[in-house]
Amino acid sequence: MKKFILVSMMTIGLGATAMAKGHGSHQMNGNMMTTGNKMMMQCQTSEEKAMMMEQMKNNPKLRDGRIKLQENKLSMMKEMAKDKPDFATIEKLNKEKGNVQAEMKTEKMKLRYEMLKKQEKAN
């Protein structure tokens, strides 16, 4: 009976793993990387991809946004570590996080737009 239960549990675990495989957030589909950065689909060469990633990495607004998100995460962790966390403060921190993420997404869209315009002029 123990062997049957053990084999059943292993089969269920293997089946769950097989079902989950391939549904991660970092799949490669042809020329498009589905991590939420659709600019990979629009940039054709590896040089263009590298240039876009470098622009995003070195952009001061995006860098400041990443720092704000890290500070926000730390503040939330400190608040949740308290015996009685203040959920009004946590809600405020979550709203701030959403605003920073929206600003960063807009900045990324601007960078992509500028990159595509440069490509069109070059062609």
C-alpha positions in Angstrom: 0.0 0.0 0.0 2.8 2.4 0.8 4.5 1.7 -2.5 1.2 2.4 -4.3 0.8 5.7 -2.5 4.4 6.6 -3.2 4.2 5.8 -6.9 0.9 7.7 -7.2 2.4 10.8 -5.6 5.4 10.7 -7.9 3.1 10.3 -10.9 1.0 13.3 -9.9 4.2 15.3 -9.2 5.7 14.4 -12.6 2.4 15.2 -14.3 2.2 18.6 -12.7 5.8 19.3 -13.6 5.1 18.3 -17.2 2.0 20.5 -17.4 3.8 23.5 -16.0 6.8 23.1 -18.3 6.9 25.7 -21.1 4.5 28.1 -19.4 7.2 30.2 -17.8 7.7 33.9 -18.5 10.9 33.5 -20.4 10.0 31.5 -23.6 11.6 32.1 -26.9 9.2 32.1 -29.9 11.0 32.7 -33.1 12.3 36.3 -33.1 10.2 37.4 -30.1 11.0 37.0 -26.5 7.8 36.9 -24.5 9.0 38.5 -21.3 6.8 41.5 -21.7 9.4 43.4 -23.8 7.8 43.4 -27.2 10.7 45.5 -28.6 12.6 42.3 -29.1 10.0 41.5 -31.8 10.6 44.8 -33.6 14.4 44.9 -33.5 15.8 42.5 -36.1 19.6 42.3 -35.4 21.4 41.4 -32.3 23.2 44.7 -32.4 19.9 46.6 -32.4 18.7 44.4 -29.5 21.9 45.1 -27.5 21.7 48.8 -28.2 18.1 48.9 -27.0 18.9 47.0 -23.8 21.9 49.3 -23.2 19.7 52.4 -23.6 17.1 50.9 -21.1 19.9 50.0 -18.7 21.5 53.4 -18.8 18.4 55.5 -18.9 18.3 57.7 -15.7 14.5 57.7 -15.4 14.4 53.9 -15.6 17.4 53.6 -13.2 15.6 55.9 -10.7 12.4 53.9 -11.1 14.2 50.6 -10.3 15.7 52.2 -7.2 12.3 53.5 -6.1 10.8 50.0 -6.6 13.5 48.5 -4.5 13.0 51.1 -1.7 9.3 50.5 -1.9 9.7 46.7 -1.6 12.0 47.2 1.4 9.4 49.6 3.1 6.7 47.0 2.5 8.8 44.2 4.0 9.5 46.3 7.0 5.8 47.1 7.5 4.8 43.4 7.1 7.5 42.4 9.6 5.8 44.4 12.3 3.5 42.6 14.8 0.6 44.7 13.6 1.2 45.9 10.1 -0.7 49.1 9.0 -2.6 48.0 5.9 -3.3 51.6 5.0 0.4 52.2 4.7 0.8 49.0 2.7 -2.0 50.1 0.3 -0.3 53.5 -0.1 3.0 51.7 -0.9 1.3 49.4 -3.4 -0.3 52.5 -5.2 3.2 54.1 -5.3 4.6 51.0 -6.8 2.0 51.0 -9.5 2.6 54.6 -10.4 6.4 54.0 -10.6 5.8 50.9 -12.8 3.5 52.9 -15.1 6.1 55.7 -15.4 8.8 53.2 -16.3 6.6 51.5 -18.9 5.9 54.8 -20.5 9.6 55.6 -20.6 10.3 52.2 -22.2 7.6 52.9 -24.8 9.3 56.3 -25.6 12.7 54.6 -26.0 11.2 51.9 -28.4 9.4 54.6 -30.4 12.7 56.6 -30.8 14.6 53.4 -31.7 12.0 52.5 -34.4 12.1 56.0 -35.8 15.9 55.8 -36.1 15.6 52.5 -37.9 13.1 53.9 -40.4 15.4 56.8 -41.1 18.3 54.5 -41.6 16.4 52.3 -44.0 
